[in-house]
Amino acid sequence: MHLINGRLDTPQCRVSAAFLNRLATDSADAEDGLEHVYTQVDPCGADIVLFLLQPTAAAAAAAADRLLLRMLDAEALHDWRLAHRAGLLPRGTDDQR
């Protein structure tokens, strides 16, 4: 399991965390390996944490990029942009397989 933190920015946030969670779930493909999503919104956008079942950190980062870009294709997010994306590895994790 890999955690990917993403930041989506917008001039004015008009959606709820529940909406973005649902959008992430609806936008995910089976190969993305989305297990869970946590979102926190603020007036300028949202922080999204994706829990992805992927074999490596690189595969998780690629899946997160695909998923976040599909989310940004939604009409409700037409003025949003991907500001940041970073992977988080649990302490002691060796990602070289």
C-alpha positions in Angstrom: 0.0 0.0 0.0 1.3 3.4 -0.9 0.1 6.8 0.1 0.1 9.7 -2.4 -0.6 13.2 -1.3 -2.0 15.6 -3.9 -2.9 19.3 -3.9 -5.6 20.6 -6.2 -5.8 24.4 -6.4 -8.7 26.6 -7.6 -9.5 30.3 -7.5 -12.5 29.5 -5.3 -13.5 26.1 -3.9 -17.2 25.4 -4.4 -17.2 21.6 -3.7 -17.2 19.5 -0.6 -14.7 16.9 0.5 -17.4 14.3 0.1 -17.9 15.3 -3.5 -14.2 15.0 -4.2 -14.0 11.6 -2.5 -16.9 10.4 -4.6 -15.3 11.9 -7.8 -12.0 10.1 -7.0 -13.8 6.8 -6.5 -15.8 7.2 -9.7 -12.7 8.3 -11.7 -10.6 5.4 -10.6 -9.9 2.4 -12.9 -9.3 -1.0 -11.4 -5.6 -0.8 -12.4 -5.2 2.3 -10.3 -5.6 0.2 -7.2 -7.5 2.9 -5.2 -8.3 1.4 -1.8 -9.3 4.6 0.1 -9.3 8.4 -0.4 -9.2 11.2 2.2 -9.9 14.8 1.2 -9.8 18.1 3.1 -11.0 21.2 1.3 -10.2 24.9 2.0 -11.1 28.1 0.2 -8.3 27.7 -2.3 -8.6 24.0 -3.2 -8.1 20.6 -1.6 -5.6 18.2 -0.2 -6.2 14.7 -1.3 -4.6 11.5 0.1 -4.9 8.5 -2.1 -4.2 5.0 -0.6 -3.1 2.9 -3.6 -2.4 -0.8 -3.8 0.6 -0.8 -6.1 3.8 -2.9 -6.2 6.2 0.1 -6.1 6.2 3.8 -5.2 6.8 4.6 -8.9 3.7 2.6 -9.9 1.7 4.3 -7.2 2.9 7.8 -8.4 1.9 7.0 -12.0 -1.5 5.7 -10.9 -2.1 8.8 -8.8 -1.1 11.1 -11.7 -3.6 9.3 -14.0 -6.4 9.4 -11.4 -5.8 13.1 -10.4 -5.8 14.1 -14.1 -9.0 12.2 -14.7 -10.6 14.0 -11.8 -9.5 17.3 -13.2 -11.4 16.4 -16.4 -14.7 16.7 -14.5 -16.8 19.7 -15.4 -17.2 20.7 -11.7 -13.4 21.1 -11.6 -12.9 23.1 -14.8 -10.9 25.8 -13.2 -8.8 23.6 -10.9 -5.2 22.5 -11.4 -2.8 20.0 -10.0 -0.5 22.0 -7.8 1.5 19.2 -6.1 1.8 15.5 -5.8 4.2 13.5 -3.6 4.5 9.9 -2.5 4.7 9.0 1.2 6.5 5.8 2.2 6.0 4.1 5.5 9.1 4.2 7.7 11.4 1.2 7.1 9.9 0.5 3.7 12.3 -0.8 1.0 10.7 -0.1 -2.3 13.4 -1.8 -4.4 12.0 -5.1 -5.6 
